[in-house]
């Protein structure tokens, strides 16, 4: 049952509902791209074992990496109060698991609560960068010993060999660590010498035309060169109203250069899109995009259903476009708990998956979804204790810690998504069907 002190959104009259709905339905905009990064609060670190001391250190190490991802800057670790938060990292855990490798080493995989982490960052006056992040299409030209090559996407399995595969793997690891959506051009462009020359000269016209068939929010033209043992990467951006003047980083190895470049990109994006600590607030809000809303009745019923869920404090329409309704929902607790309550109502059908061609060009392979917490009876339940403690054998292949879910939206909606803290949730509205027997009964 709803909690007694639950705050309800004001319910407009049917006439006002209709006026609002029709006004939203008339709105049209130019398609754009937005990307939700899931798994930002999940991390895996090496640990000395499964004893209390080793686990406490693992919690702290994992939370430190999550803090950097969510704030967008490494400087967060030096803020007053950061060490105290990391020392109490266990209080922010949703689940954890100890994995033992064949050689006897141990790794700790953890999932922290998004709401809890965001509030912790706000408590030390740190910025908070949300889960909706710009997708960067990186055109990377590498010159080594007089030979220039284009770094291309190696596919979901990340098994591409050769110099391009080494670079793409290095960028993939760096992008995953910082939670930055980055994609590379498809291999069909690898032999285009004119395009390679334009990337090196940082001329955007031809590159922009070649990018039209690849999903992205921002273009990055990167030229990488080596002088002796030193690597240097210089780049220019186009899109997201970022500074388009050239910047550069240097490092001793390919991996270190990719890490330095991605770190700098994350800082630049976070400086634009991260929310100031004072704007985080005590009551989290999430946008729910509901497709298949064809009438005022659908709109009213969907809102009523959401308002009846225990974690929901208020729900109201923020945007309607065609048969797509966006609801702004304020909730208590953690976002995963809200999602579990929504999953109990069959009228909300999750919209999952993404185009296969985008998945193949992405730097990081898809994530295998985690199983929900189980109650003692073995049934999935929003009330089940979320913490999972286990000590199991590690798998032979390390899984990706997050995935990218693209969604076609207009430019204004993309900007709003980038500045929100929590991932946009997508569902299809399925009204309760009327079952009629063949016999007419």
C-alpha positions as CSV (number, residue, x, y, z in Angstrom):
1,X,0.0,0.0,0.0
2,X,1.2,3.6,-0.6
3,X,2.9,5.2,2.4
4,X,0.6,7.6,4.4
5,X,2.6,10.7,3.8
6,X,2.9,10.2,0.1
7,X,2.7,13.4,-1.9
8,X,0.3,13.3,-4.8
9,X,0.6,15.3,-8.1
10,X,-2.4,17.5,-8.7
11,X,-4.9,15.8,-10.9
12,X,-6.1,18.0,-13.8
13,X,-9.7,17.8,-14.9
14,X,-10.5,15.7,-18.0
15,X,-10.9,18.9,-20.1
16,X,-7.5,20.2,-19.0
17,X,-6.0,16.7,-19.6
18,X,-7.3,16.8,-23.2
19,X,-5.9,20.3,-23.8
20,X,-2.5,19.4,-22.5
21,X,-2.4,16.2,-24.4
22,X,-3.4,17.8,-27.7
23,X,-1.0,20.6,-27.3
24,X,1.9,18.1,-26.8
25,X,0.8,16.0,-29.7
26,X,1.2,18.9,-32.1
27,X,4.8,19.4,-31.1
28,X,7.4,18.2,-33.7
29,X,11.1,18.4,-33.8
30,X,14.2,17.3,-35.7
31,X,15.4,13.8,-34.9
32,X,18.7,13.6,-32.9
33,X,20.4,11.0,-30.7
34,X,20.7,10.4,-27.0
35,X,22.5,7.5,-25.3
36,X,21.8,6.0,-21.9
37,X,24.8,4.4,-20.2
38,X,23.7,1.6,-17.8
39,X,26.0,0.0,-15.3
40,X,27.9,3.1,-14.3
41,X,27.5,2.2,-10.7
42,X,28.9,-1.4,-11.2
43,X,32.6,-2.0,-10.9
44,X,35.1,-4.9,-10.4
45,X,38.4,-4.7,-8.5
46,X,41.1,-7.2,-7.4
47,X,41.0,-8.1,-3.7
48,X,43.4,-10.0,-1.4
49,X,40.6,-12.5,-0.4
50,X,37.1,-12.6,1.0
51,X,37.9,-11.6,4.6
52,X,36.4,-8.5,6.2
53,X,39.5,-6.4,5.8
54,X,40.0,-7.3,2.1
55,X,36.4,-6.7,1.3
56,X,36.4,-3.3,3.1
57,X,39.4,-2.3,1.0
58,X,37.7,-3.6,-2.1
59,X,34.5,-1.6,-1.4
60,X,36.6,1.6,-1.0
61,X,38.6,1.0,-4.2
62,X,35.4,0.3,-6.1
63,X,33.5,3.3,-4.8
64,X,36.5,5.5,-5.7
65,X,36.3,4.4,-9.3
66,X,32.5,5.0,-9.3
67,X,33.0,8.4,-7.8
68,X,35.3,9.4,-10.7
69,X,32.8,8.0,-13.3
70,X,29.9,9.9,-11.8
71,X,31.6,13.2,-11.0
72,X,33.5,13.1,-14.3
73,X,36.8,14.1,-12.7
74,X,39.6,12.5,-10.7
75,X,39.7,15.6,-8.5
76,X,36.7,14.3,-6.6
77,X,38.9,12.0,-4.6
78,X,40.8,14.9,-3.1
79,X,37.8,16.7,-1.8
80,X,37.2,17.1,1.9
81,X,35.0,14.2,3.1
82,X,35.7,11.9,0.2
83,X,37.9,9.5,2.2
84,X,35.3,9.2,4.9
85,X,32.7,8.3,2.3
86,X,35.0,5.6,0.8
87,X,35.7,4.2,4.3
88,X,31.9,3.7,4.7
89,X,31.5,2.4,1.1
90,X,29.6,-0.7,2.3
91,X,26.6,1.4,3.3
92,X,26.1,2.4,-0.4
93,X,26.3,-1.2,-1.8
94,X,23.3,-2.9,-3.4
95,X,25.1,-6.2,-4.1
96,X,28.5,-7.7,-4.4
97,X,30.1,-11.0,-5.4
98,X,33.6,-12.4,-4.9
99,X,35.0,-14.2,-7.9
100,X,37.9,-16.6,-7.7
101,X,40.2,-17.1,-10.7
102,X,41.8,-20.4,-11.7
103,X,45.2,-19.1,-10.5
104,X,43.9,-18.4,-7.0
105,X,43.4,-14.6,-7.4
106,X,40.2,-13.0,-6.3
107,X,38.1,-10.2,-7.7
108,X,35.2,-8.3,-6.2
109,X,32.3,-7.1,-8.4
110,X,30.0,-4.6,-6.8
111,X,26.8,-2.6,-7.6
112,X,26.3,0.6,-5.8
113,X,23.0,2.5,-5.5
114,X,22.7,5.3,-7.9
115,X,20.7,7.5,-5.6
116,X,23.0,6.9,-2.7
117,X,26.1,7.6,-4.6
118,X,24.7,10.8,-6.1
119,X,23.7,12.1,-2.7
120,X,27.1,11.1,-1.3
121,X,28.8,13.2,-4.0
122,X,26.5,16.1,-3.4
123,X,27.3,15.9,0.3
124,X,30.9,16.8,-0.4
125,X,30.0,19.5,-2.9
126,X,31.0,17.4,-5.9
127,X,29.4,17.5,-9.4
128,X,27.1,14.7,-10.5
129,X,27.1,13.6,-14.1
130,X,24.1,11.6,-15.1
131,X,23.6,8.3,-17.0
132,X,22.5,10.1,-20.3
133,X,25.8,10.9,-22.0
134,X,26.8,12.2,-25.5
135,X,27.9,9.5,-27.9
136,X,31.3,10.4,-29.5
137,X,32.1,9.1,-32.9
138,X,35.9,9.1,-32.9
139,X,37.7,9.3,-36.2
140,X,41.3,8.4,-35.2
141,X,44.2,8.5,-37.7
142,X,47.4,7.0,-36.4
143,X,50.8,7.7,-38.0
144,X,53.6,5.3,-37.0
145,X,56.9,5.0,-38.8
146,X,55.6,7.0,-41.8
147,X,52.4,4.9,-42.2
148,X,49.0,6.3,-41.5
149,X,46.0,4.1,-40.6
150,X,42.4,4.7,-39.6
151,X,41.3,3.0,-36.3
152,X,38.0,1.3,-37.0
153,X,35.4,-0.5,-35.0
154,X,36.4,-4.1,-34.4
155,X,32.9,-5.5,-33.7
156,X,31.2,-6.7,-30.6
157,X,33.6,-9.5,-29.9
158,X,36.7,-7.2,-29.8
159,X,38.8,-9.9,-31.5
160,X,40.1,-7.7,-34.3
161,X,43.9,-8.2,-34.8
162,X,46.6,-5.9,-36.0
163,X,47.4,-2.3,-35.1
164,X,43.8,-1.0,-35.5
165,X,42.7,-3.8,-33.1
166,X,45.3,-2.8,-30.5
167,X,44.1,0.8,-30.6
168,X,40.4,0.0,-30.5
169,X,40.9,-2.3,-27.5
170,X,42.8,0.5,-25.7
171,X,40.1,3.0,-26.3
172,X,37.4,0.5,-25.3
173,X,39.1,-0.2,-21.9
174,X,39.6,3.5,-21.3
175,X,36.0,4.4,-22.3
176,X,34.5,1.7,-20.1
177,X,36.5,2.8,-17.1
178,X,35.2,6.4,-17.4
179,X,31.6,5.4,-18.5
180,X,32.1,7.4,-21.7
181,X,30.1,6.3,-24.8
182,X,32.6,6.2,-27.7
183,X,32.2,4.5,-31.1
184,X,34.5,4.1,-34.0
185,X,33.8,4.2,-37.7
186,X,33.0,0.9,-39.5
187,X,35.9,-0.9,-41.3
188,X,34.5,0.0,-44.7
189,X,36.3,3.4,-44.3
190,X,39.7,1.9,-43.5
191,X,41.0,2.3,-47.1
192,X,39.6,5.7,-47.8
193,X,42.8,7.7,-48.2
194,X,41.1,11.0,-48.8
195,X,39.1,10.7,-45.7
196,X,42.3,9.7,-43.7
197,X,44.0,12.8,-45.1
198,X,41.1,15.1,-44.0
199,X,41.2,13.5,-40.5
200,X,44.9,14.2,-40.2
201,X,44.4,17.8,-41.4
202,X,41.3,18.1,-39.2
203,X,39.0,19.2,-42.0
204,X,35.5,18.4,-41.0
205,X,33.4,18.6,-44.1
206,X,34.1,15.2,-45.7
207,X,34.2,13.5,-42.3
208,X,30.8,15.0,-41.4
209,X,29.4,13.6,-44.6
210,X,30.9,10.1,-43.9
211,X,29.4,10.2,-40.4
212,X,25.8,10.6,-41.5
213,X,25.1,6.9,-41.4
214,X,26.7,6.3,-38.0
215,X,24.9,7.3,-34.8
216,X,26.6,10.0,-32.8
217,X,26.2,13.2,-30.9
218,X,29.7,14.5,-31.2
219,X,32.4,14.1,-33.8
220,X,36.0,13.9,-32.7
221,X,38.8,14.1,-35.3
222,X,41.9,12.7,-33.7
223,X,45.5,12.4,-35.1
224,X,48.0,10.2,-33.2
225,X,51.7,10.4,-33.9
226,X,54.8,8.9,-32.3
227,X,58.2,10.6,-31.7
228,X,60.7,8.1,-30.3
229,X,59.0,6.5,-27.4
230,X,56.4,9.2,-26.9
231,X,52.9,9.1,-28.3
232,X,50.8,12.3,-28.9
233,X,47.1,12.7,-29.7
234,X,45.6,16.0,-30.9
235,X,41.9,16.4,-31.6
236,X,39.1,18.7,-32.4
237,X,35.4,18.3,-31.6
238,X,32.3,19.1,-33.6
239,X,28.9,19.1,-31.8
240,X,27.4,19.5,-28.3
241,X,28.5,23.1,-28.3
242,X,32.0,22.1,-27.2
243,X,35.2,24.1,-27.9
244,X,36.3,23.2,-31.4
245,X,39.9,24.4,-31.0
246,X,42.6,21.7,-30.9
247,X,43.7,20.1,-27.6
248,X,46.3,17.4,-27.1
249,X,47.7,14.8,-24.6
250,X,50.9,12.7,-24.6
251,X,51.9,9.4,-23.0
252,X,54.5,6.7,-23.2
253,X,52.3,3.8,-24.4
254,X,49.2,3.3,-26.5
255,X,47.1,2.3,-23.5
256,X,48.3,5.3,-21.5
257,X,47.5,7.6,-24.4
258,X,44.0,6.2,-24.9
259,X,43.4,6.6,-21.1
260,X,44.7,10.2,-21.1
261,X,42.6,11.2,-24.1
262,X,39.4,9.6,-22.7
263,X,40.0,11.1,-19.3
264,X,40.2,14.5,-20.8
265,X,37.1,14.0,-22.9
266,X,35.2,12.9,-19.8
267,X,36.2,16.0,-17.9
268,X,35.1,18.2,-20.8
269,X,31.7,16.6,-21.1
270,X,31.2,16.6,-17.3
271,X,32.1,20.3,-17.1
272,X,29.2,20.9,-19.5
273,X,26.6,18.4,-18.4
274,X,27.2,17.5,-14.7
275,X,24.7,18.8,-12.2
276,X,26.0,21.0,-9.4
277,X,25.7,19.5,-5.9
278,X,23.0,21.9,-4.8
279,X,20.7,20.7,-7.6
280,X,20.8,17.0,-6.8
281,X,18.1,17.3,-4.1
282,X,16.7,14.7,-1.7
283,X,14.0,13.4,-4.0
284,X,15.3,11.7,-7.2
285,X,13.4,12.1,-10.5
286,X,13.4,9.9,-13.6
287,X,11.9,10.3,-17.1
288,X,9.8,7.4,-18.2
289,X,9.1,7.3,-22.0
290,X,5.9,5.4,-22.7
291,X,5.2,4.4,-26.3
292,X,1.8,3.4,-27.7
293,X,-0.2,6.1,-25.8
294,X,-2.9,6.9,-28.3
295,X,-5.6,8.6,-26.3
296,X,-6.3,10.8,-23.3
297,X,-7.6,7.6,-21.6
298,X,-4.2,5.9,-22.0
299,X,-2.5,9.0,-20.7
300,X,-4.7,9.2,-17.6
301,X,-4.6,5.4,-16.9
302,X,-0.8,5.2,-17.2
303,X,-0.3,8.1,-14.9
304,X,-2.8,6.7,-12.4
305,X,-1.0,3.3,-12.4
306,X,2.4,4.9,-11.7
307,X,1.1,7.1,-8.9
308,X,-0.2,3.9,-7.3
309,X,3.2,2.4,-7.0
310,X,4.7,2.5,-3.5
311,X,8.0,4.2,-4.4
312,X,6.4,6.9,-6.6
313,X,5.8,10.2,-5.0
314,X,4.5,12.0,-8.0
315,X,4.1,11.5,-11.8
316,X,3.2,14.0,-14.5
317,X,3.5,14.5,-18.2
318,X,6.5,16.5,-19.4
319,X,6.3,15.8,-23.1
320,X,4.0,14.1,-25.7
321,X,5.1,13.5,-29.2
322,X,2.9,11.4,-31.5
323,X,2.1,8.2,-29.6
324,X,5.1,8.7,-27.2
325,X,4.4,10.1,-23.7
326,X,7.3,11.2,-21.4
327,X,6.4,11.2,-17.7
328,X,8.6,12.9,-15.0
329,X,8.4,10.6,-12.0
330,X,9.6,11.6,-8.5
331,X,10.4,8.5,-6.4
332,X,11.8,7.4,-3.1
333,X,14.5,4.7,-2.6
334,X,16.7,3.4,-5.4
335,X,15.9,3.4,-9.1
336,X,16.2,-0.4,-9.4
337,X,13.5,-0.7,-6.8
338,X,11.2,1.5,-8.8
339,X,11.9,-0.6,-12.0
340,X,11.0,-3.8,-10.1
341,X,7.7,-2.3,-9.0
342,X,6.9,-1.2,-12.6
343,X,7.8,-4.7,-13.8
344,X,5.0,-6.2,-11.7
345,X,2.4,-4.4,-13.9
346,X,2.1,-6.1,-17.3
347,X,0.7,-3.0,-18.9
348,X,4.3,-1.6,-18.9
349,X,6.2,-3.6,-21.5
350,X,10.0,-2.9,-21.3
351,X,11.5,-1.6,-24.6
352,X,14.8,-3.4,-24.9
353,X,17.5,-4.0,-27.5
354,X,19.2,-1.8,-30.1
355,X,19.9,-2.0,-33.8
356,X,22.5,-4.7,-34.5
357,X,24.6,-2.5,-36.8
358,X,25.1,0.0,-33.9
359,X,26.1,-2.8,-31.5
360,X,28.8,-4.0,-33.9
361,X,30.4,-0.6,-34.3
362,X,30.4,0.2,-30.5
363,X,33.6,0.0,-28.5
364,X,32.2,-2.0,-25.7
365,X,30.2,-5.3,-26.2
366,X,26.7,-5.7,-24.8
367,X,26.1,-6.4,-21.1
368,X,24.6,-9.6,-19.8
369,X,21.8,-8.4,-17.5
370,X,22.1,-9.3,-13.9
371,X,19.4,-11.5,-12.2
372,X,17.1,-9.7,-9.8
373,X,17.4,-10.2,-6.1
374,X,15.6,-13.3,-4.9
375,X,13.5,-13.7,-1.8
376,X,13.8,-16.7,0.5
377,X,11.1,-18.4,-1.5
378,X,13.1,-18.0,-4.7
379,X,10.7,-15.5,-6.2
380,X,11.6,-12.1,-7.6
381,X,10.3,-9.3,-5.4
382,X,10.8,-5.6,-4.9
383,X,10.8,-6.3,-1.2
384,X,13.6,-8.8,-1.4
385,X,16.9,-7.9,0.2
386,X,19.1,-6.5,-2.6
387,X,22.5,-7.5,-1.1
388,X,23.9,-10.7,-2.7
389,X,27.0,-12.2,-1.0
390,X,28.7,-15.0,-2.8
391,X,32.1,-16.6,-3.4
392,X,32.2,-18.3,-6.8
393,X,34.5,-19.3,-9.6
394,X,35.3,-16.5,-12.0
395,X,34.3,-17.0,-15.6
396,X,36.9,-17.3,-18.4
397,X,35.8,-14.1,-20.1
398,X,35.3,-10.8,-18.4
399,X,31.9,-9.3,-19.2
400,X,31.3,-5.7,-20.0
401,X,30.2,-3.6,-17.1
402,X,27.7,-1.4,-19.0
403,X,25.9,-1.0,-22.2
404,X,24.7,1.8,-24.4
405,X,21.0,2.2,-25.3
406,X,20.4,4.7,-28.1
407,X,17.1,6.4,-28.4
408,X,15.9,8.7,-31.3
409,X,14.9,12.1,-29.8
410,X,14.9,15.7,-30.9
411,X,17.8,18.1,-30.0
412,X,15.9,19.8,-27.2
413,X,15.0,16.4,-25.6
414,X,18.6,15.2,-26.0
415,X,19.9,18.3,-24.1
416,X,17.4,17.7,-21.3
417,X,18.4,14.1,-21.1
418,X,22.1,14.9,-20.9
419,X,21.4,17.2,-17.9
420,X,19.3,14.6,-16.0
421,X,20.9,12.4,-13.4
422,X,19.2,9.1,-14.0
423,X,18.7,6.9,-17.1
424,X,15.6,7.3,-19.1
425,X,13.3,4.3,-18.8
426,X,11.5,3.1,-21.9
427,X,8.2,1.1,-22.0
428,X,5.4,0.4,-24.4
429,X,1.9,0.9,-23.0
430,X,-0.2,-2.3,-23.3
431,X,-3.8,-1.8,-22.1
432,X,-5.3,-4.7,-20.2
433,X,-6.8,-7.0,-22.9
434,X,-10.4,-8.1,-22.9
435,X,-10.7,-11.9,-23.0
436,X,-13.7,-13.2,-24.9
437,X,-14.5,-16.9,-25.1
438,X,-15.3,-18.4,-28.5
439,X,-18.6,-19.5,-27.1
440,X,-19.6,-15.9,-26.5
441,X,-19.7,-16.3,-22.7
